[in-house]
Amino acid sequence: MTAEIDEPFLRIGDAERDRAVDALRRAAGEGRLTDAEVADRADRARSCRTRGELATLLGDVLPAPAVADLVTGGVRTGPARGPGFAWDDPLVLMARWDDERRAGAWEVPPFIEANPVISSVRLDFTAAKPVSLLIDVVLVGGAGNLVVVVPEGWGVDTSRVTKGMGGIRNRVVAQALPGVPQVMIRGENKLGTLVVRYPNRLDGWRARRAVANENRTLERHQRALDRQQRALGR
């Protein structure tokens, strides 16, 4: 059974960063990383902010149980909250014959797997509610497209995506502003197109409509609760 990191969105401190740098140096001594890769990853490890971000950096260097112990210091906080809250149990969005979309005020988990088999997967973060400052998106590329829409200030790094016959169009900065979510996209883009962009007018209208619909739903739910309480009080 693969070990998982509980609460991957929790903040880390200097102790976790130092352990990660030591692990990278040991990996270089064993021939698993070059000196240039160690230097680059060590700099990135020192700037990591969450457990999930640090685990992503070490995922191809150490086995999963070793990464989990290194990042958490051997202390686990409890079970995962469901799909998307553990790196070995991501939120899987598969688009075979119909497009798969996430938009509006949706709760964004730290780990997402997008699989546009034939149709497209669309991740619209314009009005989303991320639970983590790091969002790890694995692209299992097919013939469909992956479209990612993020607000200003967010960063989307596509440098880890292997390009096949498909295309990559990233119009967003790679590094997020401090305290703003960072999206890391990795995997393989086989035949489709990976599009990363900021919202346009239509996206903004959709986001406002989704938020308004959610507010109306909450208001109806609250009115129903109020009626129920009044009925019980009779």
N, C-alpha and C positions, 0 to 999 in steps of 0.2 A: 504494500500500500504506500502510495506516495505521500510524503509528509507535506502538510500545508502550513501556511503562515496565518495564524489567527489575526484578525483586525489588521489587514495590510495597509490601511490608511492611517494607522497610528504614527505619530511623529517619533523620530529617532534622535539620539544624541551623539556626542563625540565618541563615546565608547563603541557604539555599533559601527560608526564610520571607520574608526581605527581598526576594528577587527576585519572589516571588509578589505581595507588596504593591505593588511598583513596576508589575508587569503589570496589576494591578487599577486602579491610578491612570491608566495609559495607556488602558485600556479605557474609563474614565469620560470621559477627554478626547476620545475618539473617538465618544462618544455611545452606547456599548454597555452601559453600566451607569449607574444613577442615583447621586447622591451618597450616598443612604441605603444602597443596595446595596453600594457600595464600603466604607463605614464598617463595615457588618455583616460583609462577607467579609474585610476586613482583620483584624478582631478574631479571626475564626475561623482565618485563615491563621496568625496568630501563635501559635495554640494547637495547630496541626496537629503530629502526631507522626511520621507515615510518609509515604513518597512517594505511596502510593495515596490517602491522605486528602487531600493537597494537590492531587493530580491531579483528584480528584472535585470539589474546590472550583472549579477552573479550567476544567473540561471544556466548559462552555457559553459560555466567553468567548474561548478561543483554539483554533486548530486543533490536532489531536492532535500533530503533530510539534513544534509550538512548546511545547506543554505538556510533552512528554517532555524536550526540551532544557532547559527552564526548571527542571523538578523535579530532573533528574539533573545539571545543569551541563554537559550535552553528553557525559557519561561513562556508557556502558552497561556493565552487569556481566555480561551473557551472555544466552542464550536463555531464554524462559519454560519453566516446568516442566510445562506441559500445560494442559488446560482449567481455567479458574478462576484462573490465575496471570498473566493479562494482561487489561486492560480490554476489548480487542477480541476476546478469546477466553474468554468467561466459561464457567463450569460451567452448562449449560442443563438445567433440570429442567422437562420438559413433561408435563402430565397431561391426556390426551385422554379415554380411557375408563376408566382405572384411576388411583387415587391414586398420587402420587409422594412418597416419604418419604425423609428423611435423619434418622437417629436413632442413638443409641448413641455409641460412641467413634469417630466419623468425623472425618477430617481436613477441616477447613473451609478452602477457598481464599479469597483476598481478594475474588473477583468471582463473583457468582452471578446467573443470570437465571432467574426463576421465571415459568412460563407455565401457569397453571391454566385450560386451554382449556374443559373441561367438568367434569372431576374436580378434586380438591384437591391442592395442593402443601403439604407439611408440613416445616418446618425445625425440628428439635428440637436445640437446642444444650446441653441439660442435661448431657450427658457428652461433648460434642464436644471436639476438639483443634484449635483455631484456630491457623493459622500467622501470623496478622496481628492487630494490635490494631484494625484497621479492616476491616469486612466490608461490601462494597458490594453491595446486593441490588436488582436492577432487576425491577420487577413489570410483566410484559406481561399485563395483566388480560384475562380472558375471562369465562366464566360460572361458573367454579369459584372456590374459596376459597384464600387463602394464609394458613396458620397458622404463626406464628413463636413458639417457646417458648425463653426465655432464662433463665439462672440469675440470682439476686440479684446486684446490682452491675453487671450489663451495662446498656447504654443502647441504646434503639432509637428513632431519629428517623424519623418518618413524615411530616414537614412537607413533603417534596418529592413526595408522592404526589398525583396529580391524581384527584379523586373524580368518578366518573361516576354511574351508577345504583346502584352497590354501596355498601357501608358500610365504615367504618374503626373498629375498636375496639382502641385501644392502651391497655393497662393497665400499661405499663412506663414508667419515667422515660426522658426523651429523652437525657440525658447520662450516660455511663458514669462510674464511679469511676476515678480515676487508675490506670493500669496494667491496666485491665480492658477487654475488647473492646467496641467501639462498632459497632453495626449501623446503617447508613444505608439506608433503603428509599426508592426513587424510582421513578417510572414512572406508570402509569395503572391505576386500579382501575375496571373497566368495569361488570360486572354482579355479580360475586361480593363476598365480604366479606374484608377484611384483618383478621385477629385477631392481636394481639400480647399475650402474657401470660407470667407466671411459671409454673413447673412446679406441677402439682397432684400428689396422691398417686400417681395412675396413671402420670404421667410419670416420677416418681422411681423407681417400681418397674420401669418399662420400662428406664430408664437403668441401674439396678443389674443387671438381668438381662442387658442388652447387654454391660456390662463383664465380668460373670462369664463369659458365653459367649466373649468375646474372650480372656479369660485361659485358659479351657480349650482353646481352639484353639491358642494359643501354647504351652501345655504339651504338647499332642499333637505339635505340630511339633517342639518341642525333643526329645521322646522319640524321634521318628523320626530326627532328626539324630544323636542319641546312638547308636541302634542301627546306623545306617549307618557311623558312625566306628568302632564296635567291630568291625563286619564287615570293614572295610578293614584293621583292625589285626591281623587273624588271620594 
